[in-house]
Amino acid sequence: MKVSFVGNFGARPEVAKTILGKVMEKIEPTILFDIGDTQRLIPALADAEIVVSHIWKKDFPEAPHLKFLQSPAAGLDLIDLPSLRRGVTVCNVDGHEQAIAEYCLMTMLALSHKLVDIATAFKESSNWSGGGAGGGPLHGEILGQTVGIIGYGKIGREVAKRAASFGCTVVAANRSPVADKGDATEIYPLVELDRMLPRCDVVVIAAGLGPETRNLIDAGRLALMKPTALLVNIGRALIIDEEAVFNALKDNKIGGAALDVWWRYPSPAEPNARPSNFAFHELPNVLMTPHCSSATDGARDRRLSGIAGNIDRYVRGETLRNVVLTT
Amino acid sequence: MKALFLGNVAVDTYEGIKGELPSALECAIVNDPVDRSLLPGAAADADILVSNRWLADFPPAPKFRLVQSVATGVELFHMASLPKGCAVCNAFGHETAIAEYVVMAMLALHHRFFQISGEFRERGSWATSWVQSGVPHGEVRGTTLGIVGYGRVGREVARRAAPFGCHILAANRSPRDKDGDVERIYPMTALDEMLPQCDTVAICTALGPETMGLIDARRLGMMKPGAFLINIARGQVIDEDPLFAALSGGRLGGAAIDVWWQYPSPTEPNRRGSGQPFHELPNVIVTPHNSGWTGGMVRRRWDEIADNIGRFCRGDSLINLVTTS
């Protein structure tokens, strides 16, 4: 069985090598990091029955034997589905949802408690304001707050479970109907998001990027949010209108934000690229991280074990896990 | 019936609860030490003291029958200077806010949040991102949290940590029943059995003879290499110098410290919380004893204090009775 690990995610040594170390069945692997290397991409795709890649471009060479495309990422937004031949099963990964849920709780707590401001002022100038001697400015807490989750999938449910134990009221909005509400008290259809947003003290974006979610949080919807509301985005940046959210944060139209996903990413030419054309890094009410909410040791282990397990299942003719669609 | 509200926290409390107090209650508001000259007159005929302190050199207060602390700790009340038979009550409402802080700090330490977000904000460094093949950070799922002092705060911490998939252990001075969220509760005398198992240790105990210096060099040495320590209790529960050595030397992975060994004074308002430069360590989150200082805490605490004053005035049984002088 020929398996090709392709691109700067699937063919990354610690990804491909770790997966290969966990695969039990006999396979013939090919590893190609640079998808711009057409000379090597052509044979890598020509024979492969399984490809591990988070990316599939329109101009990719023929892959006549491809049956199973395993993405090492959760989002399939870089996979051009129409260019895949008919009958290819596309799987994504899970195991990151617990790590990302931890990030969501951590950032909603840190924003409410003003942790970064307080800790920085205390570290830099031993500013005891609001502490020690008693008196002084109070910070917030999440007990009793309403958390609204956009996209009630695996991540959203893990967020809900944790937030509920903090005494939050959890509501969610989801594109398709949800049978099991989990820890949420109410699920809105995504088309009725405008009814949910004004209720929320915290809005967590845990949706994938697609036609229904692209630019979902625009200036109009930001204006529906409470002026104190906090926004946490671990979905995809393009779900939020970049300029509108920057202005809302700069002008304190919303309370604050924690952003892990971005409108711009680094490239070899610009490894320290700023993540947006707008200066989010100058805003005091923004917590920002470099797309790493899922980059925990545990999540990597769960994801890579899941991919290895799926390769084994395919070779043995068993049912695959995390099937998103079949072309 | 007269009540004396003494000190800045009590003054704020009065402003917050004056609408809920019995109408017959006469209140004297003394913003000690600013209005110290008013204290003798106000203390002479007050039945109720609302404050965070009553010091040995304060003027006579022969009529006090209820001392209502505006905080949980009552160590600043000099019991011998209070009239005999006076009820001393404390106030809570902070336990949920502090529990939020403990879980937040635990998450931030395991996720290396300050280092990663700081690098990204200041220098645009993507080094920890999957995009750049960064080294993974930790998560709390599957790790073991040890709670030292399983009282009100400790139980609230356990309740919040459990859905993260942590294993939760606790150590408590007085025996406690096993709790749904906790796998095992050790007696404090068996703390040494618990410490080596923990990836995170959260100090949630009161300060007393048994807990002063409880976490000393020997016990710090028993903790797992790379473990995290969170202290929201009192500075003196941990030995200052060995903790600094363990953190600066890399023996421990990091710490979140909210309570300190020394505090600011009017003459030194920006005094450092320790003789050791904890604030210079990148793996230490430092906050100025305000883990519980939330808007919700103040409202809950005011409600308890107003409730207790009402009970006292009606002759009903008191809540939160700590001791009788």
Interface residues (C-beta under 8 A of the other chain):
Chain A: F9 R12 E14 Q98 A99 E102 Y103 L105 M106 L109 A110 S112 H113 L115 V116 I118 A119 F122 K123 E124 S125 S126 N127 W128 S129 G130 G131 G132 A133 G134 G135 G136 L138 H139 G140 E141 I142 L143 G144 K161 R162 A164 S165 F166 G167 Y265 P266 P271 N272 A273 R274 P275 H281 L287 M288 T289 P290 H291 C292 S294 A295 T296 D297 G298 A299 R300
Chain B: G7 N8 V9 D12 N52 V70 A71 T96 A97 E100 Y101 V103 M104 L107 A108 H110 H111 F113 F114 I116 S117 F120 R121 E122 R123 G124 S125 W126 A127 T128 S129 W130 V131 Q132 S133 G134 P136 H137 G138 E139 V140 R141 G142 R159 R160 A162 P163 F164 G165 W260 Y263 P264 P269 N270 R271 R272 G273 H279 I285 V286 T287 P288 H289 N290 W293 T294 G295 G296 M297 V298
